[in-house]
Amino acid sequence: MKNRHYPIKASDFIKEIEPHILKYYKRPGRPTGISHYHFFSAVLYVLRTGILWRDVPTFYGHWHTIYTRFKRWSENGLFWHLLYLLQKKRKSALTASG
């Protein structure tokens, strides 16, 4: 991973992941305070480093907002579907890098 905080380039995210989110994720109500890109990068950071949610770096956004969205996306299968797509396209691997 070239950038440890943003392992996926924003252009790749917009081209390959965001269309799946927009197709799958139709949540009515207030717009999100954290972009899908920042949220996704934050969760990958947590999964890769094993840090606590409360220790998520603040430049991603508020930890509780990130955790809540992760919980919701995990329960409905969206987050794991996105990870599967990345693995399939070999864009990301959830392995420890030294």
Biopython code that builds the backbone (N, CA, C, O; Angstrom):
import numpy as np
from Bio.PDB.StructureBuilder import StructureBuilder

atoms = [
    (1, "MET", "N", (0.838, -1.168, 0.000)),
    (1, "MET", "CA", (0.000, 0.000, 0.000)),
    (1, "MET", "C", (0.886, 1.234, 0.000)),
    (1, "MET", "O", (1.759, 1.377, 0.855)),
    (2, "LYS", "N", (0.667, 2.106, -0.937)),
    (2, "LYS", "CA", (1.510, 3.275, -1.070)),
    (2, "LYS", "C", (1.219, 4.308, 0.014)),
    (2, "LYS", "O", (2.149, 4.930, 0.526)),
    (3, "ASN", "N", (-0.003, 4.497, 0.363)),
    (3, "ASN", "CA", (-0.365, 5.462, 1.390)),
    (3, "ASN", "C", (-1.117, 4.722, 2.481)),
    (3, "ASN", "O", (-2.193, 4.176, 2.236)),
    (4, "ARG", "N", (-0.569, 4.701, 3.663)),
    (4, "ARG", "CA", (-1.161, 3.881, 4.713)),
    (4, "ARG", "C", (-2.507, 4.396, 5.209)),
    (4, "ARG", "O", (-3.283, 3.635, 5.787)),
    (5, "HIS", "N", (-2.793, 5.676, 4.991)),
    (5, "HIS", "CA", (-4.082, 6.211, 5.436)),
    (5, "HIS", "C", (-5.158, 6.116, 4.353)),
    (5, "HIS", "O", (-6.342, 5.996, 4.664)),
    (6, "TYR", "N", (-4.757, 6.168, 3.108)),
    (6, "TYR", "CA", (-5.694, 6.064, 1.991)),
    (6, "TYR", "C", (-5.164, 5.017, 1.011)),
    (6, "TYR", "O", (-4.538, 5.361, 0.009)),
    (7, "PRO", "N", (-5.417, 3.743, 1.304)),
    (7, "PRO", "CA", (-4.825, 2.664, 0.502)),
    (7, "PRO", "C", (-5.392, 2.545, -0.911)),
    (7, "PRO", "O", (-4.801, 1.879, -1.761)),
    (8, "ILE", "N", (-6.521, 3.178, -1.164)),
    (8, "ILE", "CA", (-7.130, 3.150, -2.495)),
    (8, "ILE", "C", (-7.161, 4.581, -2.997)),
    (8, "ILE", "O", (-7.582, 5.488, -2.278)),
    (9, "LYS", "N", (-6.719, 4.785, -4.224)),
    (9, "LYS", "CA", (-6.753, 6.135, -4.790)),
    (9, "LYS", "C", (-8.212, 6.575, -4.930)),
    (9, "LYS", "O", (-9.094, 5.765, -5.215)),
    (10, "ALA", "N", (-8.447, 7.864, -4.727)),
    (10, "ALA", "CA", (-9.802, 8.414, -4.828)),
    (10, "ALA", "C", (-10.393, 8.155, -6.209)),
    (10, "ALA", "O", (-11.581, 7.855, -6.325)),
    (11, "SER", "N", (-9.586, 8.267, -7.246)),
    (11, "SER", "CA", (-10.089, 8.033, -8.605)),
    (11, "SER", "C", (-10.525, 6.580, -8.794)),
    (11, "SER", "O", (-11.546, 6.322, -9.431)),
    (12, "ASP", "N", (-9.763, 5.631, -8.249)),
    (12, "ASP", "CA", (-10.162, 4.220, -8.323)),
    (12, "ASP", "C", (-11.437, 3.970, -7.529)),
    (12, "ASP", "O", (-12.313, 3.223, -7.963)),
    (13, "PHE", "N", (-11.533, 4.602, -6.361)),
    (13, "PHE", "CA", (-12.728, 4.439, -5.533)),
    (13, "PHE", "C", (-13.966, 4.930, -6.273)),
    (13, "PHE", "O", (-14.988, 4.245, -6.310)),
    (14, "ILE", "N", (-13.868, 6.120, -6.863)),
    (14, "ILE", "CA", (-15.010, 6.705, -7.569)),
    (14, "ILE", "C", (-15.401, 5.851, -8.775)),
    (14, "ILE", "O", (-16.584, 5.690, -9.072)),
    (15, "LYS", "N", (-14.411, 5.314, -9.455)),
    (15, "LYS", "CA", (-14.674, 4.529, -10.672)),
    (15, "LYS", "C", (-15.183, 3.123, -10.370)),
    (15, "LYS", "O", (-16.081, 2.632, -11.055)),
    (16, "GLU", "N", (-14.625, 2.477, -9.364)),
    (16, "GLU", "CA", (-14.905, 1.057, -9.180)),
    (16, "GLU", "C", (-15.784, 0.710, -7.986)),
    (16, "GLU", "O", (-16.452, -0.324, -8.004)),
    (17, "ILE", "N", (-15.803, 1.533, -6.961)),
    (17, "ILE", "CA", (-16.545, 1.178, -5.751)),
    (17, "ILE", "C", (-17.806, 2.011, -5.581)),
    (17, "ILE", "O", (-18.874, 1.481, -5.277)),
    (18, "GLU", "N", (-17.677, 3.309, -5.779)),
    (18, "GLU", "CA", (-18.822, 4.186, -5.531)),
    (18, "GLU", "C", (-20.076, 3.813, -6.323)),
    (18, "GLU", "O", (-21.172, 3.911, -5.770)),
    (19, "PRO", "N", (-19.976, 3.392, -7.588)),
    (19, "PRO", "CA", (-21.198, 2.985, -8.294)),
    (19, "PRO", "C", (-21.956, 1.857, -7.580)),
    (19, "PRO", "O", (-23.187, 1.831, -7.591)),
    (20, "HIS", "N", (-21.224, 0.933, -6.966)),
    (20, "HIS", "CA", (-21.860, -0.161, -6.227)),
    (20, "HIS", "C", (-22.543, 0.362, -4.965)),
    (20, "HIS", "O", (-23.613, -0.113, -4.585)),
    (21, "ILE", "N", (-21.920, 1.333, -4.329)),
    (21, "ILE", "CA", (-22.520, 1.926, -3.132)),
    (21, "ILE", "C", (-23.807, 2.635, -3.504)),
    (21, "ILE", "O", (-24.834, 2.449, -2.851)),
    (22, "LEU", "N", (-23.759, 3.446, -4.552)),
    (22, "LEU", "CA", (-24.937, 4.212, -4.954)),
    (22, "LEU", "C", (-26.074, 3.309, -5.416)),
    (22, "LEU", "O", (-27.246, 3.642, -5.242)),
    (23, "LYS", "N", (-25.727, 2.171, -6.004)),
    (23, "LYS", "CA", (-26.742, 1.213, -6.453)),
    (23, "LYS", "C", (-27.373, 0.486, -5.258)),
    (23, "LYS", "O", (-28.577, 0.230, -5.249)),
    (24, "TYR", "N", (-26.578, 0.165, -4.278)),
    (24, "TYR", "CA", (-26.983, -0.665, -3.150)),
    (24, "TYR", "C", (-27.510, 0.153, -1.972)),
    (24, "TYR", "O", (-28.421, -0.277, -1.265)),
    (25, "TYR", "N", (-26.936, 1.317, -1.774)),
    (25, "TYR", "CA", (-27.153, 2.111, -0.567)),
    (25, "TYR", "C", (-28.120, 3.237, -0.864)),
    (25, "TYR", "O", (-27.725, 4.276, -1.392)),
    (26, "LYS", "N", (-29.371, 3.042, -0.532)),
    (26, "LYS", "CA", (-30.381, 4.072, -0.736)),
    (26, "LYS", "C", (-31.018, 4.385, 0.612)),
    (26, "LYS", "O", (-32.124, 3.942, 0.922)),
    (27, "ARG", "N", (-30.291, 5.154, 1.392)),
    (27, "ARG", "CA", (-30.742, 5.497, 2.731)),
    (27, "ARG", "C", (-31.388, 6.874, 2.707)),
    (27, "ARG", "O", (-30.723, 7.862, 2.393)),
    (28, "PRO", "N", (-32.667, 6.954, 3.032)),
    (28, "PRO", "CA", (-33.308, 8.260, 3.069)),
    (28, "PRO", "C", (-32.842, 9.057, 4.286)),
    (28, "PRO", "O", (-32.305, 8.505, 5.247)),
    (29, "GLY", "N", (-33.058, 10.335, 4.218)),
    (29, "GLY", "CA", (-32.733, 11.169, 5.366)),
    (29, "GLY", "C", (-31.591, 12.129, 5.089)),
    (29, "GLY", "O", (-31.286, 12.468, 3.946)),
    (30, "ARG", "N", (-30.991, 12.540, 6.154)),
    (30, "ARG", "CA", (-29.931, 13.538, 6.107)),
    (30, "ARG", "C", (-28.711, 13.005, 5.355)),
    (30, "ARG", "O", (-28.366, 11.831, 5.494)),
    (31, "PRO", "N", (-28.049, 13.862, 4.553)),
    (31, "PRO", "CA", (-26.839, 13.412, 3.860)),
    (31, "PRO", "C", (-25.730, 13.077, 4.860)),
    (31, "PRO", "O", (-25.702, 13.599, 5.974)),
    (32, "THR", "N", (-24.831, 12.210, 4.447)),
    (32, "THR", "CA", (-23.751, 11.795, 5.333)),
    (32, "THR", "C", (-22.782, 12.941, 5.572)),
    (32, "THR", "O", (-22.564, 13.777, 4.695)),
    (33, "GLY", "N", (-22.203, 12.971, 6.762)),
    (33, "GLY", "CA", (-21.231, 14.003, 7.105)),
    (33, "GLY", "C", (-19.830, 13.637, 6.656)),
    (33, "GLY", "O", (-18.967, 14.508, 6.550)),
    (34, "ILE", "N", (-19.595, 12.370, 6.394)),
    (34, "ILE", "CA", (-18.286, 11.876, 5.969)),
    (34, "ILE", "C", (-18.466, 11.219, 4.598)),
    (34, "ILE", "O", (-19.385, 10.424, 4.398)),
    (35, "SER", "N", (-17.593, 11.554, 3.674)),
    (35, "SER", "CA", (-17.714, 10.975, 2.332)),
    (35, "SER", "C", (-17.538, 9.457, 2.393)),
    (35, "SER", "O", (-16.930, 8.920, 3.319)),
    (36, "HIS", "N", (-18.076, 8.796, 1.399)),
    (36, "HIS", "CA", (-17.935, 7.345, 1.329)),
    (36, "HIS", "C", (-16.456, 6.965, 1.232)),
    (36, "HIS", "O", (-16.035, 5.953, 1.794)),
    (37, "TYR", "N", (-15.679, 7.767, 0.528)),
    (37, "TYR", "CA", (-14.247, 7.487, 0.368)),
    (37, "TYR", "C", (-13.515, 7.564, 1.704)),
    (37, "TYR", "O", (-12.741, 6.663, 2.030)),
    (38, "HIS", "N", (-13.743, 8.617, 2.482)),
    (38, "HIS", "CA", (-13.089, 8.746, 3.782)),
    (38, "HIS", "C", (-13.547, 7.633, 4.725)),
    (38, "HIS", "O", (-12.740, 7.052, 5.451)),
    (39, "PHE", "N", (-14.825, 7.349, 4.706)),
    (39, "PHE", "CA", (-15.354, 6.273, 5.548)),
    (39, "PHE", "C", (-14.693, 4.945, 5.195)),
    (39, "PHE", "O", (-14.208, 4.239, 6.079)),
    (40, "PHE", "N", (-14.671, 4.606, 3.924)),
    (40, "PHE", "CA", (-14.127, 3.327, 3.484)),
    (40, "PHE", "C", (-12.642, 3.215, 3.838)),
    (40, "PHE", "O", (-12.183, 2.167, 4.294)),
    (41, "SER", "N", (-11.904, 4.292, 3.625)),
    (41, "SER", "CA", (-10.483, 4.299, 3.972)),
    (41, "SER", "C", (-10.284, 4.135, 5.471)),
    (41, "SER", "O", (-9.365, 3.438, 5.900)),
    (42, "ALA", "N", (-11.137, 4.772, 6.273)),
    (42, "ALA", "CA", (-11.039, 4.654, 7.729)),
    (42, "ALA", "C", (-11.264, 3.216, 8.178)),
    (42, "ALA", "O", (-10.539, 2.711, 9.035)),
    (43, "VAL", "N", (-12.252, 2.566, 7.610)),
    (43, "VAL", "CA", (-12.539, 1.188, 8.007)),
    (43, "VAL", "C", (-11.405, 0.264, 7.580)),
    (43, "VAL", "O", (-11.019, -0.627, 8.337)),
    (44, "LEU", "N", (-10.871, 0.459, 6.390)),
    (44, "LEU", "CA", (-9.720, -0.345, 5.973)),
    (44, "LEU", "C", (-8.546, -0.130, 6.920)),
    (44, "LEU", "O", (-7.812, -1.071, 7.221)),
    (45, "TYR", "N", (-8.366, 1.088, 7.386)),
    (45, "TYR", "CA", (-7.293, 1.395, 8.326)),
    (45, "TYR", "C", (-7.509, 0.646, 9.646)),
    (45, "TYR", "O", (-6.570, 0.076, 10.203)),
    (46, "VAL", "N", (-8.739, 0.651, 10.136)),
    (46, "VAL", "CA", (-9.050, -0.067, 11.377)),
    (46, "VAL", "C", (-8.827, -1.562, 11.205)),
    (46, "VAL", "O", (-8.226, -2.202, 12.067)),
    (47, "LEU", "N", (-9.301, -2.118, 10.112)),
    (47, "LEU", "CA", (-9.148, -3.552, 9.877)),
    (47, "LEU", "C", (-7.682, -3.942, 9.719)),
    (47, "LEU", "O", (-7.263, -5.004, 10.181)),
    (48, "ARG", "N", (-6.915, -3.093, 9.073)),
    (48, "ARG", "CA", (-5.510, -3.403, 8.833)),
    (48, "ARG", "C", (-4.662, -3.249, 10.089)),
    (48, "ARG", "O", (-3.772, -4.064, 10.335)),
    (49, "THR", "N", (-4.924, -2.214, 10.889)),
    (49, "THR", "CA", (-4.074, -1.942, 12.056)),
    (49, "THR", "C", (-4.587, -2.585, 13.333)),
    (49, "THR", "O", (-3.806, -2.842, 14.249)),
    (50, "GLY", "N", (-5.887, -2.850, 13.412)),
    (50, "GLY", "CA", (-6.447, -3.436, 14.623)),
    (50, "GLY", "C", (-6.669, -2.429, 15.746)),
    (50, "GLY", "O", (-6.856, -2.822, 16.897)),
    (51, "ILE", "N", (-6.650, -1.142, 15.429)),
    (51, "ILE", "CA", (-6.873, -0.130, 16.465)),
    (51, "ILE", "C", (-8.329, -0.139, 16.907)),
    (51, "ILE", "O", (-9.194, -0.677, 16.216)),
    (52, "LEU", "N", (-8.589, 0.451, 18.049)),
    (52, "LEU", "CA", (-9.959, 0.611, 18.527)),
    (52, "LEU", "C", (-10.658, 1.685, 17.702)),
    (52, "LEU", "O", (-10.019, 2.591, 17.166)),
    (53, "TRP", "N", (-11.971, 1.570, 17.610)),
    (53, "TRP", "CA", (-12.740, 2.572, 16.866)),
    (53, "TRP", "C", (-12.490, 3.969, 17.416)),
    (53, "TRP", "O", (-12.378, 4.924, 16.647)),
    (54, "ARG", "N", (-12.403, 4.101, 18.717)),
    (54, "ARG", "CA", (-12.178, 5.411, 19.343)),
    (54, "ARG", "C", (-10.833, 6.023, 18.966)),
    (54, "ARG", "O", (-10.636, 7.228, 19.123)),
    (55, "ASP", "N", (-9.917, 5.213, 18.475)),
    (55, "ASP", "CA", (-8.591, 5.691, 18.111)),
    (55, "ASP", "C", (-8.433, 5.993, 16.622)),
    (55, "ASP", "O", (-7.321, 6.239, 16.154)),
    (56, "VAL", "N", (-9.535, 5.976, 15.879)),
    (56, "VAL", "CA", (-9.473, 6.303, 14.452)),
    (56, "VAL", "C", (-8.964, 7.743, 14.320)),
    (56, "VAL", "O", (-9.476, 8.638, 14.992)),
    (57, "PRO", "N", (-7.962, 7.977, 13.459)),
    (57, "PRO", "CA", (-7.458, 9.345, 13.282)),
    (57, "PRO", "C", (-8.584, 10.310, 12.891)),
    (57, "PRO", "O", (-9.460, 9.973, 12.094)),
    (58, "THR", "N", (-8.540, 11.490, 13.458)),
    (58, "THR", "CA", (-9.639, 12.447, 13.279)),
    (58, "THR", "C", (-9.775, 12.967, 11.853)),
    (58, "THR", "O", (-10.838, 13.476, 11.497)),
    (59, "PHE", "N", (-8.732, 12.858, 11.020)),
    (59, "PHE", "CA", (-8.869, 13.358, 9.650)),
    (59, "PHE", "C", (-9.845, 12.510, 8.834)),
    (59, "PHE", "O", (-10.298, 12.950, 7.777)),
    (60, "TYR", "N", (-10.177, 11.304, 9.300)),
    (60, "TYR", "CA", (-11.204, 10.499, 8.623)),
    (60, "TYR", "C", (-12.607, 10.987, 8.979)),
    (60, "TYR", "O", (-13.530, 10.845, 8.176)),
    (61, "GLY", "N", (-12.776, 11.546, 10.147)),
    (61, "GLY", "CA", (-14.081, 11.957, 10.645)),
    (61, "GLY", "C", (-14.253, 11.438, 12.061)),
    (61, "GLY", "O", (-13.340, 10.836, 12.626)),
    (62, "HIS", "N", (-15.413, 11.670, 12.625)),
    (62, "HIS", "CA", (-15.671, 11.239, 13.998)),
    (62, "HIS", "C", (-15.790, 9.717, 14.057)),
    (62, "HIS", "O", (-16.483, 9.108, 13.243)),
    (63, "TRP", "N", (-15.115, 9.117, 15.018)),
    (63, "TRP", "CA", (-15.043, 7.658, 15.112)),
    (63, "TRP", "C", (-16.414, 7.014, 15.229)),
    (63, "TRP", "O", (-16.647, 5.952, 14.652)),
    (64, "HIS", "N", (-17.327, 7.638, 15.968)),
    (64, "HIS", "CA", (-18.633, 7.015, 16.188)),
    (64, "HIS", "C", (-19.456, 6.992, 14.901)),
    (64, "HIS", "O", (-20.192, 6.038, 14.648)),
    (65, "THR", "N", (-19.333, 8.030, 14.099)),
    (65, "THR", "CA", (-20.021, 8.068, 12.806)),
    (65, "THR", "C", (-19.505, 6.950, 11.905)),
    (65, "THR", "O", (-20.283, 6.268, 11.238)),
    (66, "ILE", "N", (-18.200, 6.771, 11.892)),
    (66, "ILE", "CA", (-17.585, 5.722, 11.071)),
    (66, "ILE", "C", (-18.024, 4.347, 11.569)),
    (66, "ILE", "O", (-18.401, 3.489, 10.771)),
    (67, "TYR", "N", (-17.978, 4.137, 12.872)),
    (67, "TYR", "CA", (-18.378, 2.848, 13.437)),
    (67, "TYR", "C", (-19.847, 2.542, 13.120)),
    (67, "TYR", "O", (-20.179, 1.426, 12.721)),
    (68, "THR", "N", (-20.717, 3.531, 13.298)),
    (68, "THR", "CA", (-22.151, 3.317, 13.071)),
    (68, "THR", "C", (-22.420, 2.940, 11.618)),
    (68, "THR", "O", (-23.197, 2.025, 11.345)),
    (69, "ARG", "N", (-21.785, 3.638, 10.694)),
    (69, "ARG", "CA", (-21.983, 3.308, 9.277)),
    (69, "ARG", "C", (-21.408, 1.926, 8.964)),
    (69, "ARG", "O", (-22.014, 1.156, 8.219)),
    (70, "PHE", "N", (-20.245, 1.613, 9.529)),
    (70, "PHE", "CA", (-19.664, 0.285, 9.326)),
    (70, "PHE", "C", (-20.600, -0.802, 9.833)),
    (70, "PHE", "O", (-20.807, -1.810, 9.158)),
    (71, "LYS", "N", (-21.161, -0.605, 11.006)),
    (71, "LYS", "CA", (-22.082, -1.588, 11.589)),
    (71, "LYS", "C", (-23.289, -1.791, 10.677)),
    (71, "LYS", "O", (-23.691, -2.924, 10.412)),
    (72, "ARG", "N", (-23.857, -0.696, 10.204)),
    (72, "ARG", "CA", (-25.031, -0.768, 9.329)),
    (72, "ARG", "C", (-24.679, -1.453, 8.009)),
    (72, "ARG", "O", (-25.421, -2.318, 7.544)),
    (73, "TRP", "N", (-23.564, -1.076, 7.409)),
    (73, "TRP", "CA", (-23.161, -1.666, 6.130)),
    (73, "TRP", "C", (-22.772, -3.128, 6.295)),
    (73, "TRP", "O", (-22.993, -3.926, 5.384)),
    (74, "SER", "N", (-22.206, -3.491, 7.421)),
    (74, "SER", "CA", (-21.841, -4.895, 7.668)),
    (74, "SER", "C", (-23.075, -5.750, 7.825)),
    (74, "SER", "O", (-23.150, -6.857, 7.291)),
    (75, "GLU", "N", (-24.046, -5.234, 8.562)),
    (75, "GLU", "CA", (-25.272, -6.004, 8.808)),
    (75, "GLU", "C", (-26.058, -6.253, 7.535)),
    (75, "GLU", "O", (-26.668, -7.311, 7.383)),
    (76, "ASN", "N", (-26.055, -5.290, 6.611)),
    (76, "ASN", "CA", (-26.815, -5.528, 5.381)),
    (76, "ASN", "C", (-25.951, -6.128, 4.262)),
    (76, "ASN", "O", (-26.442, -6.360, 3.157)),
    (77, "GLY", "N", (-24.662, -6.380, 4.549)),
    (77, "GLY", "CA", (-23.798, -7.071, 3.603)),
    (77, "GLY", "C", (-23.068, -6.188, 2.613)),
    (77, "GLY", "O", (-22.266, -6.691, 1.827)),
    (78, "LEU", "N", (-23.317, -4.894, 2.624)),
    (78, "LEU", "CA", (-22.702, -4.011, 1.644)),
    (78, "LEU", "C", (-21.189, -3.929, 1.803)),
    (78, "LEU", "O", (-20.461, -4.024, 0.815)),
    (79, "PHE", "N", (-20.711, -3.756, 3.016)),
    (79, "PHE", "CA", (-19.269, -3.588, 3.197)),
    (79, "PHE", "C", (-18.507, -4.827, 2.739)),
    (79, "PHE", "O", (-17.475, -4.713, 2.078)),
    (80, "TRP", "N", (-19.000, -5.983, 3.079)),
    (80, "TRP", "CA", (-18.303, -7.218, 2.702)),
    (80, "TRP", "C", (-18.398, -7.465, 1.202)),
    (80, "TRP", "O", (-17.488, -8.046, 0.611)),
    (81, "HIS", "N", (-19.482, -7.033, 0.588)),
    (81, "HIS", "CA", (-19.621, -7.112, -0.873)),
    (81, "HIS", "C", (-18.552, -6.239, -1.540)),
    (81, "HIS", "O", (-17.939, -6.653, -2.524)),
    (82, "LEU", "N", (-18.332, -5.045, -1.010)),
    (82, "LEU", "CA", (-17.326, -4.145, -1.564)),
    (82, "LEU", "C", (-15.918, -4.718, -1.406)),
    (82, "LEU", "O", (-15.101, -4.631, -2.322)),
    (83, "LEU", "N", (-15.640, -5.302, -0.244)),
    (83, "LEU", "CA", (-14.328, -5.925, -0.044)),
    (83, "LEU", "C", (-14.123, -7.080, -1.017)),
    (83, "LEU", "O", (-13.029, -7.269, -1.550)),
    (84, "TYR", "N", (-15.177, -7.843, -1.240)),
    (84, "TYR", "CA", (-15.092, -8.951, -2.193)),
    (84, "TYR", "C", (-14.755, -8.421, -3.591)),
    (84, "TYR", "O", (-13.927, -8.996, -4.296)),
    (85, "LEU", "N", (-15.401, -7.327, -3.980)),
    (85, "LEU", "CA", (-15.124, -6.747, -5.293)),
    (85, "LEU", "C", (-13.664, -6.306, -5.407)),
    (85, "LEU", "O", (-13.022, -6.521, -6.435)),
    (86, "LEU", "N", (-13.150, -5.692, -4.350)),
    (86, "LEU", "CA", (-11.755, -5.257, -4.367)),
    (86, "LEU", "C", (-10.791, -6.437, -4.445)),
    (86, "LEU", "O", (-9.805, -6.401, -5.180)),
    (87, "GLN", "N", (-11.088, -7.470, -3.684)),
    (87, "GLN", "CA", (-10.236, -8.666, -3.711)),
    (87, "GLN", "C", (-10.258, -9.287, -5.099)),
    (87, "GLN", "O", (-9.229, -9.721, -5.616)),
    (88, "LYS", "N", (-11.443, -9.322, -5.692)),
    (88, "LYS", "CA", (-11.606, -9.925, -7.009)),
    (88, "LYS", "C", (-10.813, -9.157, -8.057)),
    (88, "LYS", "O", (-10.240, -9.754, -8.968)),
    (89, "LYS", "N", (-10.778, -7.830, -7.929)),
    (89, "LYS", "CA", (-10.039, -6.998, -8.892)),
    (89, "LYS", "C", (-8.594, -6.787, -8.466)),
    (89, "LYS", "O", (-7.838, -6.073, -9.124)),
    (90, "ARG", "N", (-8.220, -7.418, -7.355)),
    (90, "ARG", "CA", (-6.854, -7.333, -6.819)),
    (90, "ARG", "C", (-6.434, -5.901, -6.518)),
    (90, "ARG", "O", (-5.274, -5.533, -6.704)),
    (91, "LYS", "N", (-7.386, -5.097, -6.051)),
    (91, "LYS", "CA", (-7.088, -3.722, -5.673)),
    (91, "LYS", "C", (-6.694, -3.614, -4.207)),
    (91, "LYS", "O", (-6.035, -2.652, -3.810)),
    (92, "SER", "N", (-7.087, -4.578, -3.414)),
    (92, "SER", "CA", (-6.786, -4.496, -1.990)),
    (92, "SER", "C", (-6.665, -5.891, -1.434)),
    (92, "SER", "O", (-7.297, -6.834, -1.909)),
    (93, "ALA", "N", (-5.843, -5.999, -0.421)),
    (93, "ALA", "CA", (-5.710, -7.261, 0.305)),
    (93, "ALA", "C", (-5.638, -6.927, 1.780)),
    (93, "ALA", "O", (-4.859, -6.068, 2.195)),
    (94, "LEU", "N", (-6.441, -7.598, 2.562)),
    (94, "LEU", "CA", (-6.447, -7.339, 4.005)),
    (94, "LEU", "C", (-5.401, -8.225, 4.671)),
    (94, "LEU", "O", (-5.722, -9.160, 5.404)),
    (95, "THR", "N", (-4.170, -7.910, 4.400)),
    (95, "THR", "CA", (-3.077, -8.644, 5.015)),
    (95, "THR", "C", (-2.151, -7.645, 5.699)),
    (95, "THR", "O", (-2.074, -6.478, 5.316)),
    (96, "ALA", "N", (-1.467, -8.123, 6.696)),
    (96, "ALA", "CA", (-0.516, -7.250, 7.399)),
    (96, "ALA", "C", (0.665, -6.989, 6.472)),
    (96, "ALA", "O", (1.175, -7.898, 5.817)),
    (97, "SER", "N", (1.082, -5.743, 6.432)),
    (97, "SER", "CA", (2.255, -5.411, 5.637)),
    (97, "SER", "C", (3.330, -4.873, 6.544)),
    (97, "SER", "O", (3.052, -4.066, 7.431)),
    (98, "GLY", "N", (4.528, -5.300, 6.337)),
    (98, "GLY", "CA", (5.583, -4.935, 7.233)),
    (98, "GLY", "C", (6.520, -3.971, 6.726)),
    (98, "GLY", "O", (7.461, -3.596, 7.425)),
]
sb = StructureBuilder()
sb.init_structure("model")
sb.init_model(0)
sb.init_chain("A")
sb.init_seg("    ")
for serial, (resi, resn, name, xyz) in enumerate(atoms, 1):
    if name == "N":
        sb.init_residue(resn, " ", resi, " ")
    sb.init_atom(name, np.array(xyz, "f"), 0.0, 1.0, " ", f" {name:<3s}", serial, name[0])
structure = sb.get_structure()
